[in-house]
Amino acid sequence: MVAVRVALPGVGIGLRLRALERPVRCVEIVQLCLLDVVDQCPHHLAHQRIVEVITLVFERALEFLQAVMAEVVGNADRPWLLTPEGGSDGASLERLAAFATAFGAVPRVLSPAAHDRLMAYLSHLPQLAASAMMHVIGEQIGEEGLTLSGRGLADTTRLASSPAGVWQDICATSADEIGPALDRLIATLQELRSGLTDEETVSRVFESAGAWRARMLASEKSDR
């Protein structure tokens, strides 16, 4: 099973994605199950509030399913990370891995802790860096200055268009891993700040970045 949590003040709602045992097609291969909605809602919540919660859960479930299908259509041969917890059913994990493989994806099993650390560097740090950089640039040079920007700035800050609401939840729930990743980035920026006139410092960071990016691109090509 793959758990999807919906964060809402005072309420914990669970969804799970389950691969069906019978052979079916496309969207039918998965089903979204609503778990313990009423039981997890505090009893003092009004009926209307419970209805609102259930509506939100199904909206999030639809968004999740749409994201899954977008991955299916556009990312053949890409890894799907499966993060079973200690009490997970091995048979369910195998069915979910088979579901991914059937669409050309490559299932990879990671512990939740390993997944969270990877995502802090692969997803969360790039997002926060892009947003912070665009914020600083915009605040300092304004709209008129931005009219002189080139393709490089637009490419580098593409992630800055991401909605804050989504990332508020991610930052709050993943702070333990995002914090150290930010610390490493800040330390490198401080190193560059102190060594702007030191050719060795600048060259070391740029050469390391170029080499790691080349490995990343080479890995992407080999996966296709």
N, C-alpha and C positions, 0 to 999 in steps of 0.2 A: 504494500500500500504506500501511496505517496501522500503525505499530509500537507494540507494547505491551510494556514491559519489566517483568520480575518480578525484584525485588531480593532476593537471597539471598546470605549471606556466602560468598564464594569461587566463586560460580556465576553465570553470566550466561545467562538463558534468554530467547529471543525468540519472540514470537507476532506474527502479522500478520493483519489483517482484509482480506479480498479480496472485491471484488464479482465475482460470476460473470458470464460473458459471456452465458450463455443466459437467456432470460426465465423467471423462476420466482417463487414467492410467498414472502412473509413471511420467516421465518427462513432459508429455503432460499437467499435472495438473498445471504447471507454464508456464508463458511466460515472456520473458524479453523485455521490451519496451524501445526503444531509445527515449530520450526526448530532443527536441530542440537543436540538435547538431549544426547545422549551425547557428541558431539564437544566440547561446551563444559563438560562436567563433568570436573573434575580426575581423573586416572586412579587416584589413591589412594583415592577415595571408594568405600566399600563398595557392593555391589549394592543393599542395602536403602536406602542413602542416595539412590542414583539413582532408585529407585522412589518414594521420598518426594518428590524434586524434581519428577518427572514428574507425580505426583498433585497437588502444589501448583500446578503450571502449569495443569493442566486445571481445577482449582477456580477459579483466577483467570480463566481463559478463560471459564468459565461465568458468573462474576460480571460480566465485561465484556460478554458478550453480553446478559445480563439488563438491564444498564444501558442498552445500546443500544436494546433493545426498549422499555424504559420511556420513553426519549426519543421513540421513534417514536410510541408510543401517546399520550403526554401533552403533547407539545410541537410540535404542528403550527405551521408558520410561524415557528418559532424558528431561530436560526442554528446551523449545525453548522460548527465550525472545522476546516478541513483544513490540515495543516502539512507539506507535502512537503519533503523534504530535497533537496540539490543533485542527487543522482543518481536522483531519483524518476522513474518511468515516467509520462509525460504521459497516456497512454491509460488507465492504471490510475486516475489522479486523476480523469479525466473520468467513468469508470465509477462511482467512489465518489461523485462529485458527483451523478450521475444517480440513484444509490441514495437519497441524501438527499432529492433533489427529488421522487422518486416517492412519498415519505411526507409530503410537504407541508413539509419543512424547507427552509431557505435556506442552501445551502453558501457559505462564505466562506473564501477561501484566504489564509493568513497565513504568514509565515516563522516557523520555530521560535522565533527570538529575540523577535519581536513577540508571538507567542502567550504565551510565558513571562512577558513583562512585563505583558501584559493580565491574565493569570490571577493574578499576584501581587497586583494591586489588586482585581480583581473577585471572587476566590475566597479566596485564601490570607490576605490581610490581614483581611477580615471574620471568617474563622474564628479567627484568632489573637486578634483584638481581643475577640471574644465570649467565647472561652475564658479569656483573661486577666482580663476584667472579672468573669465569674462566679466565678473563683477568688478574686479579691480580695474581692468582696462576701461570698462564703460564709465565707472565713477571718475576716473582720472582724465579721460579725453573727451567724454561726452558724445552726443549724437553726431555733431559736426566732424569730430575727429574720426569717428568710425566710418564716415563716408570715404575715407582715404585707405581703408583696410583692403588687404588682398585676399587671395584664396587661402593662403596659409592660415590666417586667423580663423576664417570660417570653418576650415577643415579641423583645426585643432580644438575648436570650442563647440563642435556639433552637439555634444552631449549636454551643453548648457541649456538647451531647450527643454530638457526633461522637467516634468511637473514636480513642484516641491512636495506636494502631498504624499506622493509615493515614497519619496526619499526620506521624509521625516520618519516614517515607520521603519524603513530599512536602517537608517542611522541609529535609531533608538534600540532596535532589536539586535543589531550587529556591532554595537559600540566596542565590545571587548576585542574584536578583531580589526575593526576599522581604525581604532585609536593607534595601535602600534604601526599600522601601515602609514598613517598620516605622519607619525613621528619620524619614520624613515625618510619620507619625502621631504619633510621640513629640514631634517638634518642635511640632506643632500643639497637643498636650496641654500641653506646657510653656508655650507661648504663652498658652493659657487659664489655666494655673496662675498665671502672672505677672500676668495681666490680669483676675483675677476681679472686681476692683472698678472695672475700666475698661469702661464701657458700650460704647464704640466697638469694643473688642476682642471682647467677647462678641457684640455685634450682627453684626459682620462675619463671624464664623465661622458663626453660626446662619443668617444670611441667605444666605450662600453655600451652606451645606448644604441649606437649603430649596429654593433655586433649582435646584441640581443634581439633587435628588431629584424635583422636578417635571418636569424634562427627562427623567429616566429613566422615570418613569411614563408620560409622554406618548409616549415612544418605544415602550414596551411596547404601548400601546393602538393606535398606528399600525401595528404589526406584526401585529395580530390581524385 
